[in-house]
Amino acid sequence: MVSLAALRVRLAQGVPAGHSDDDTARRQWWAALATLQDDFLPSLQPLRGVWLASPLPALYEPELLEALQGWVWAPAQIAGDLSRTGPLLPGVSPAGRADAPGRTGPYERLVLEPADGTDPLLVLITPKLQLAMALEGPPQQRQLLLRFDPTTLSETLALVDQRLRTTAPEAALRLRQALQALGPLRSEESMALQFWPRLAERLAAMAPSLTLQPLVQDRVDGRSESSGELALLEALTHEVRTPLATIRTLIRSLLRRTDLPAVVRQRLEQIDGECSEQIDRFGLIFHAAELQRQPPSRQTLARTDLAQLLQGFEELWQRQLGRRGLKLQLEISAHLPPVLSDPSRLETMLGGLVDRFIRSLPSGSTVLIRLQPAGSRLKLQLRCTDASARDVSQSPSPDDGAAADVGPVLRWNPLTGSLQLSRQATQRLFHSLGGRFTERAGQGLTVFFPVAGLSSDTGGDVC
């Protein structure tokens, strides 16, 4: 039987030995995955292809998992009972909710043998981009392997085929059929040439510089801000989101099992929910830092059914508030017109707005989310309807005086341990989505969105 360790050895042929420790090599691995998923795969439209990974799914973006056919060699303790058929993990909808029962899922599981080792491996084949990635090497000689050349990839796929013919003949047949269905493969040389520089740029932003040169100062909206601090904040949010996405993937693989005790399932669902909230929360922080580092630009907005978005989130928010001992009251006026916004980003921003609002509320409070017309705009308001509940946006308390902005993006209260987007960053985020955010004592949080007029069927622009 061909082991996955043999595949990694083949990928290392002709490559000088590494000189990194394991932490450094894994940081390179995560940066390479992010570069692949953020900078390259989204440009391959329509996206189609196959991928194989070990010992966990390397790809974690839901849209990519839906478009590509995949196989994962997973440890038995993670994959569960390997005698069962079906996918390793459930799919994930764009809003972060698990797919309905009975869904086939985006990829299949395969048996990871002891001789395979546990170093990560990814082979990706699309009509325009083919590559293989792996971590390899003994301690203090670890390295990231990235191969684009047709000879190495062809021999790697041959080894994969030998392995599957021995251990999973049906999977071998499905893989061969999937590869044949892709038709002629051509790898654009420009992609391979661009990958390493993009990876280097991402790695440079993932850690603070240890040089003696001062931080570069940028001017954004007339204020002096440190681009070095913002780059570090972007790197930290990426470092947090990536392992959380892996944890959530593992949790959802366990939730596929039917033999879990009720209390275990409840705890896993709570962990899944918390991971999703924090992934979205740090995603907003990342986007807020990006907006601060970029010059103002015009963004195309589209007609968006805000009422439908809120209704779609009601069940999710009910569970989120329930974990904190809070209740939700959703009031949406009838026959509301669409607004101008960016629906894909607005979903995450609405979740972040709710998280921002409820973070300071005591257990037992009721959160009112109301959407109603307000002239040429729609008014979205979040308020706490319990007179006894204290919300920092409604009535200041002695603790609030300890809170202070940490740079242009974050606000930190050391007494409560609360870290959230600053008011300035929140306003900037909503402005990029066509909204106007206000936060006043006694009035909770309010966002006004412009109504999409009849002449705006094709969308509009916002500065």
PyMOL commands that set and color helices and strands:
alter all, ss='L'
color gray80, all
select helices_A, chain A and resi 4-12+22-43+62-67+76-79+114-116+150-167+169-181+189-205+227-255+262-293+306-323+343-358+398-402+423-432+454-456
alter helices_A, ss='H'
color red, helices_A
select strands_A, chain A and resi 50-54+69-74+107-111+121-125+130-136+143-147+217-220+223-226+299-304+327-332+339-341+366-374+377-384+404-406+410-413+418-421+436-440+444-450+460-462
alter strands_A, ss='S'
color yellow, strands_A
deselect
rebuild
show_as cartoon
